Amino acid sequence: MEETFGERLRALRKERGIGQVALAKALDVGKSIVSLWELDRCEPTLSKIVAIAKYFQVSCDYLCGLAET
């Protein structure tokens, strides 16, 4: 089974030792939004996907499950 956006986001955050609050501040969203993304309860806007990709230095395709790296 393929990883979801939320699973990939959580894995990236945890492997870099970043808390939800710190990520939320960096992306200018609330902590609850990061939590909802990680639980796949809602999806970020395209501009937030781009910001997340830049923050973690990964591709948008990776975050969206279209690429493995």
Buried (B, 14 or more C-beta within 10 A) or exposed (E): EEEBBBBBBBEBBEEEEBEBEBBBEEBEBEBEBBBBBBEEEEBBEEEBBEBBBEBBEBEBEBBBEEEEE
